[in-house]
Amino acid sequence: MEDLNPFKIAQAQLDEAAKIMNLDPQAHKILREPMQTVIVNIPLKMDNGKTEVFTGFRVLYNNARGPGKGGIRFHPQETLETVKALGAWMTWKCALAGIQFGGAKGGIICDPTKLSSGELERLSRDYIRAIGKFIGPKVDVPAPDVNTNAQTMAWMMDEYSKMVGYDEFSVITGKPLEIWGSEGRFNSTAMGAMYILREAAKRMGLDLKTARVAIQGFGNAGKFAFDLVTKLFGSKVVAVSDVGGGVYSEKGLDYDKLVAATEKGGSVADSGAGSKITNEQLLETNVDILIPAAIENQITGSNASKIKAKMVLELANGPVTPEADKILSQRGIMDLPDFLVNAGGVIVSYFEWVQNNEDYYWSLDEVYSRLDKLVTRSFNEVMKTQEDYKAKNVKITLRDAAYIIALDRVAMAMKSRGWY
């Protein structure tokens, strides 16, 4: 039976790549655990006058290549193990992208749907007060993640600025444009994935104009992916799902109907855009491209043999388990790993940080052009690494190739700094 503990999965992926590349055992030992773990308990006065206590986390996984970088999640099932795993993946993601950040992650165990706007603001500000001495523009730079957004980041940036006594815009990314966020930040994760998809389709000889697509997850990343894959390439999205279920239509789904259903607080399953399907059925739909854009551990050892897509484009973090990785690879399915595919968000967060530090801001076209250049370079480096190993008669997955590049970069930075 597969162990679906996210941090154990992150460690297993690391161990596999370390073995293939003969990573120095000392570097391997350092990279298996986070460098700093902060757990805080936050007393919050609720609107009804009662005080509730919320637990929050901030993990700085590795900062050999630069300040920690990673989002903050508000989720009722948030765990320290998940935050550690996401911090590890952020470390590899930033290294693979070639940007001057290490990896970090944060979160609060809470259900934001049960909190008023005032309670959310107070919780956001109290969290920053609790972790304030562990973050900073040269230390650890948070960003939005699941159930947090530009408004949450604005509150957090404002609270940190109050703590230090001056405006510190570069402490947090994913901010509104009015307080010096970056153009292109809010669809950057999906946009980066589209550049990867374009390059991968060329390699496969897949015509994106006639491609059929299924998207699991209809949050920000999933919505933008639907919008972009249809507008940029003319692909047909035939299946979409969210936590409430999914819909399928052979003719292609109506984006506006899906958005209308979710904006009313419902599920895409209630949109009337197609016949109802389950999340499990969506993953096994007969399509060219499957885009998991929801949560971890969706494609596992138990369902990987049923995946019919020619390509899996991992927009979510950790949607494919190590056991599933091997099965997809054996079946000849091109599985493009998460920390290559979804790096667009952190790359444009990096651009925002650079712009905040320079006090000079770029146009949307300039942001997209720079993003395209970085993710295309990463894709080509991953493909070349896989090919180099193949030439040595060693078969590795694309995830292994991405890990080998990232681990080598982090290990070299640690060695140069004298950490081992």
N, C-alpha and C positions, 0 to 999 in steps of 0.2 A: 504494500500500500504506500502511495506517495505521501511524503510529509509536506503539507502545504503551508508550513510556517514560512512567511515571506523572507525573513532574515536567513533562515537555514537554506532556502532556495538561492538567495543572493550569494551565500557562502559556497554552496555547491557549484554555482556557475563560475565563481572565482577560482575554486579549487581545480575545476576541469581545465580552465584556460592556463592556470599556473603550471599544471602538469605538462600540458602540450608544449608550452614555451620554455620549460625549465626555469621558471622564475626563481630568483634567489630566495632560499627558504626564510631568510631574515625579513626581506621585503614582504613575502607572503604572510608571515606571522603578523607584521604590522597591519597589513591591509585586511585581515580577517575580522578586525574589530574596530568600532568607532573610536576616535581619539577623545571625544568628550560627549557625555550624556547628561543632560539637565532635565530633572523632573520637578515640576512646580505644582503646588496646590493653590488655587485661586478662589478666595471667598468672594462671592458676588451677591450684592443686595439686589433681589429681584423686584419687579414692579409691585408685587403684592406685599413688599416690606420684609419678606423672609430672606434669609441668607442661604444660598446653596454653595457647595464647594466643587469646583471643576479642576480636573487634573490636566496639566499640559506638559508637553515635551519639546525639547530642542536638542537635536543631535548634530554635532559637528563631526562628520565622518573622517575627512582628511583635508588638510590645508597645505599640502606640500607645494601645490601649484598656484595657490592664491587663496583669498578669503573663501569661507564656506558659502555655498549658494544652494538654495532649495526652498520650496514652498511651505506654506502653513495650511494644514487641513483642519476643518471643523467637522468631526464625524462621530456618531454615537458608538461605532465599533473601532475607533482608533486605538491602536496598541503601540507600545514601545517597539515591539518586534517589527511592525510595519514601518514605523518611522526610521528605524535603523536600516532596514532594507532599502528604503527610498533614498536615504542619505548615501548609502553605498552606490546605488545606481546613478545618483547625481554626480558622484565623484568620477565614475567612468564616463558618464555623458559629457561632462565638461572637458575631460581629458581628450576624448575622442574628437570633440568639436574643435579642439585646439584653442580654447579660450582661457583667460587668466582667472579661473575659479577652481576651488576645491568643491567638495560635496557636503551638503547639510540637508536637514529636513526638520519640520516641526509640526505640531498638531495639538488640538484640544479635544478631549472626550466630551462631546456635547451634541445635541440634536438642534441645529440652528433653526429648523422649521418650528420648534416649540419655544423659540425666544423672540421677544419683541425687538424692534429696531433699536430701542434704547438699551435693552439688555445685551444685544449683540455688540453695540458700540462700547459699552462698559467692559464687557468681557475682552474685547480686542485690545482696549487700552490697558486693562489690568494685566493681560498676558505679556504685553510689551514691557510694562513696569517690572514684571517678575523676571523676565529673561534679559532685560535691557543691558546688564553688564556683560552679557555673553555675545552680544551682536554689535554690529557697527560696520561702516562702509569699508573698513580695512580688515574686518574680523570675520563677519558672517552676515550675508545680505539676504533676508527673506523675500518671499514673493507669494502671490496667490496660488491656491491649489484647490482641492475639492471643497466646495461650499464656502469658499472665500473669494473675494473679487476686488475690483479697483477701489470700491468704497472702504472695504475692510483695510486695504493697504494704506489708504489716505488717513484713516483714524490712527493706524499704527505708526506711520511716519510722523504724524502730528504729535503723538504722545512721546515718541523718542526725542523729537525736537524740543519739547518742553523739558525733558529730562536733562538734555545737554545745554540748553539755554540759547540755541540758535537753530535756524532752519537747516536740517540735514536731509536733503532730498535723496541723496545717494545711499541711504541706509536700507531702502526697500525699493524693489522694482514692481512693475505691474500697477503703477499708480495712474490716476486719471491724467489726461493731457493737461488739464488746468494747473496741475501741480507737478508738471515736468515728467510725466510719463513719456513713453516713446510712441511715435507713429508705428502702426503695424503690430503692436504687442498682442492685441487681443485675438487675432486669428493666426498668430505666428507659429503655434504648435502645428496646426493643420496645414499652414502654408509650407512649412519646412517638409512635412510629410509628402506634400504634393510634388516637391522638387525631387525627393527620393523616389516616389512612384514613377515620375517621368523617366528618370535614369534607369530604374529597374525594368520598366516596360521595354525600353530600348534593348536592354541586354537579353530579355526573354523573347523579343519579337512579338510582343503583345500590343495589339492596336487598341489604344484606350478609347477611341471613338465608339467602338462596338463592345467594350468591356462591360460586364455585369458585376455590380458591386453590392456587398452586404455590409452594413455598419452596425456593430453592437455597441450601444451607448449613444445617447442623444443629448449629452451635456454640451458644453462649449466646443470641445474638440470634435465631437461627433457631428454637431450641427454645421460647423465650419467645413468639416471634411465633405459632407454631403453637398453643401453649396459650391465648394471649390472644385470637386471632382466632376461635377456636372457642367459648371461654367467654363473651367479651364480646358477640359478634355472632351466634353460631350458624352462621358460615360453614363450608364443607366444604373441608378440605385434601385434595386428591386426588393431589398429587405432592410428593415431598421428595427431596433428594439431598445427598450430602456428597462428600468426596474419593474415596470408594470406589465411587461410583455412586449410583443412585437407585431409587425405587419409585413405582408408580402404581396407584391403585385408584379406579375410577369411583364406588364407594360411599363413599369417604372413608377415609383411613388411620387406623390405631389408634396414637395417640400413645404409649401405654405400651409397645407392641411396639418402636417405633422407639427409644425411650429405653433399653429393656432391651438392645437390640442394641449401641448405642453405649457403654453403660456397661461392657459386657464387652470393650471395645476393638475392636469390629467396626464395620462400616458399616451405615447404614440399608438398604443393598442386601441385607444378610444377614438382615434382620428377618423376612422371610416375610410382611410386611404387605400386599404387593401384587406386581404383576409388575415385573420389573427393567427400568429404563430408564437411559440415560446422562445425564450432566449437560447435554449438548447437547440431547437430546430433551426434558428437563424445561423448558428455556427456551422451547422451541417448542410446549409443550403448549397445548391449547385450553382456556384458563381465563379467568375474569374479571379476576383479580388475580395478577400475578407479583411475587414478593418475592425479589429477589437479596439474599442475606444471607451471601455467601461472601467473595470477594476482588475485586480490581480487574479491569477489562477483560473482562467476561463477555458483555456485549451490544455487538457491534462492527459495523463496516460490512458484514461478511460474513454476519451472521445477523439483523440488525435487521429486515430485510424479512420474516423468517419468524416474528416474534413475533406471537402471536395474542391475547394478553391485551388487555383494554380499558384496564388501568391497570398501570403499573410502579411499585412502591413500593420505592425504593432504600434498603434497610436497611444494605447494605454501603457501604464507602467506594469511590467511583470505579468502580462496576460497569458504567457505560455510557460509551462513548467519544464524543468530539465528533462523529465521522462518524455514529455510531448515533443520537445525539441528534437530528440533523437528519432522519433517516429516520423515527424514531418520531413526531416532530412532524408531518411531512408526511402520515403515515398516520393522524393524529388520535388517537394513543394518548396518554393522560395519563401523562406520565413525571414523577413527583414526585422532585426531586433529593435526593441523599444528604444534603447538609448542612442540608436542611430536615427530612427524614424521620428521620434518626438522631441528631438533636440532643438527644434525651432523656437520653442518657448524660452528656454534658457539662453539661447544665442541672442534673441532680441532683448531679453532681460540684461544680458551683458552689454548690448548696445545702449540700453537705457542708462545703465550704470556709468558707462564711458561718457555718454552725453551729459549726465548730471555732474560728473567730475570735471568735464571740460567747460560746462556752462555754454554749450553750443549744440544746436539740435538739427537733425537730418530730416530730409523729406521722406515721404512714404516710399517713393521709388528707390531712393538710396538705401533705405532699410531693407527692402525686398532684394535689391541687387546684391547687397553684402551677405544677406541670409542665403541666397541661392548659391553664391560662391563657396561659402563655408560648408553647407550640407552636401553639395555636389563633390567637393574635395573629400569629405569624410566618406561618402559612398564609394568613391573610386579607390580610396585607401583600403577600405574593408574588402572590396572585391579583389584587389591586387594581393592582399595578404592571404586570402583563401586560395588564390591561384598559385602563389609562391609555395604554400604548403602542399598543394596538390602536385606541384612539380617535384617535391621531395617524397611523393607517394604517401602523404599524410592527409587523410580526408578530415576536414574540419567544417563545422557549421559557420554560417555568417555571424552568429552570435559569438562563437569562439574567436573568429577573426577580429571582431570589434573589441572584444575583451583583451586580446593579445596587444592590440595597438594601445588601448587605454592604460592597461596595467604597466606596459613598458614605459609609457610617459610618466606615470605617477611614480613608479619605482626609480626611474632615472632622476626625477626631481628630488626624491627623498635621499638618494645616494649623493647627489651633488651637494645637498644641504648637510650631509654628514650624519644622517639619522641611522645609518647602518653601515 
